[in-house]
Amino acid sequence: MKPVIPFGASGAFRPVAAHNQLRRLAVRGAAATVSAAGLSLGVQVISTVVLARLLTPSDFGVVAMVTTFSMLVASFGLSGFSEAVIQPEELNRFQASNLFWVTCGIGLTLMIGFAMSASLLARFYRNSLVAPIAVALAVSIFIGGLPTIHIALLKRAMRFSAVSANDLVARAFNTAVTVLMALRGWGYWALVAGIFAQVISLSVGALWLCRWIPSLPRRGVGTRALLKFAASVYGRFTANYFVHNFDNLLVGWRFSATALGFYKKAYDLFALSASQLTAPLHSVALAALSRLSQEPARLRRYLANSLGILAFLGMGLGATLTLVGQAVVRLVLGPGWSESGRIFELFGPGIGAMLLYNTVGWIHLSIGKPGRWLRWTLIDSTATVLLFILALPWGPAGIAVAWSVCFWILLIPAFWYAGRPIQFGAPQFMAAVWKFVVAALMAGGLTAVSIRRLAFSAMPASSSAALEEIILVSVMFLILYLSAVVVLHRGFAPLRQLGSLLVELAPVRRTPVLELATKKS
């Protein structure tokens, strides 16, 4: 894979492509990231299947107690400085160098601070195992932050295939090291070793792929505006991260490491199902939409069609996993994780809404309004935390229900607020997604009624029985869902649109055949 030299002799960022070629690069970038995400999902599934049988829920839970906090500080550069490098119209090597040294300084400070807080975390959770894990993971915070600007420069150059390949290799190293250490009886330390393997691999790969050596810091090169942008994005990320991990904190504090292990596995499957579709496309969408920020009409068409495709996939996926959630967990994790299966089934109804909700940031960042995103996140955070507290008496299952309810409650207001600057409001959002929501409800209801007659719950709790249930129920739902979509749309337009996009995403294509914005509304 050819390395990137991001800056020319003048110090300016090398042009990526002409304006009319951005769509082609965006499509190819989407193809690379989605393909890599699929492979990464396969690696994660293998890792989950193996480790669930080698480690205990308590092992996963005690590490989750630490990563609930460590991942917040570890993501400082990736969530803020990365967007600050990608979004601006112009960028020079002196600005990038200043950002590099800032991220290194902050990473070192966070590493020391997190290591010093280890004993406090152990007292908070009333678990002595937390302290040594926290000290060890503090070092990974600094290592993982080193390649932040290099990775951002690769994304700005729209070299998403290189970034995706690097991520995939790092994920494979994580899995290999964790499984090897678990087989040797390291217990929860196997998970810690895997995290180290991943950040080291990611850093080495990024520094090799982006051939750029930062210069010494300089004044007066326009860094302040980039830092302000990064601070707003990270402020939003911090609030959002706090909410998305407040549930782990509550479960670990109120119950035990074992209870947190069961809950965390269910949540990870819940988040994974949606993040595999939206997270890989985040940088691609931001890079493409940022170049359309001065063309509101094209931007609105792009968003409407993109949301329609995501709703088509997300609502079907959410309904399917609601119906077969327990069987999926029984197959993937084994019968010893049945409690995770019960919790995961309660997450299912929120998957489609979460997938759509995760794209709200595309609007805020592409038009250069991270402050609006931060303000909305504060509203989002307050509502979600209140729901968690109200649901806590019902245990981890109650918090899972709170997640699903929260995404549905906030979905329309979030898009109404985000789309106001470009006149993309609630009516446009609803027009793009409502038919898929109705189709999923109809098909899911009919399938649920049929399941009762098939009486899958009476089957033996074996992997073969779980696989049979998943296949039969999924096929039944898929037939009903696609039929409902065709009826509600009075034709096969959504299926043709998705099929055409999949054809264009195929790596064997050389000439793009479908604009991401597709037909004008």
TAKAQUI-V151762 format. One record per helix or strand. SS is the DSSP state (A for helix, B for strand). FROM is the first residue (numbers start at 1). LEN is the number of residues. Records with the same first field share a line. If there is no record, write none. Layout:
# TAKAQUI-V151762
SS->FROM-LEN ; FROM-LEN
This chain:
# TAKAQUI-V151762
B->4-1 ; 7-1 ; 12-2 ; 92-1 ; 210-1
A->19-36 ; 57-18 ; 77-11 ; 93-24 ; 118-8 ; 129-17 ; 148-9 ; 160-24 ; 188-22 ; 223-32 ; 257-34 ; 296-37 ; 335-23 ; 360-7 ; 370-53 ; 426-29 ; 456-3 ; 463-27 ; 493-13
